[in-house]
């Protein structure tokens, strides 16, 4: 089994944002994500959804969604995380 990242070059987020502001088209940018730790109280939630399809069955028009929800004792983060998609 090969490593998924062996042929990918990382691009700093600042570069991607500058290109977006300059209206440059970026073909299939690579964005790497990770999570260091989970709150033990469960007050904060993260959402990572990759390979979402704009049109069902169309693998070309995919996008990814990333979210970090502040908990406020758990209820607000839980509500938002469950209903965003």
Beta strands, then each sheet from edge to edge (+ up, - down):
strand 1: 45-53
strand 2: 62-69
sheet 1: 1+ 2-
end
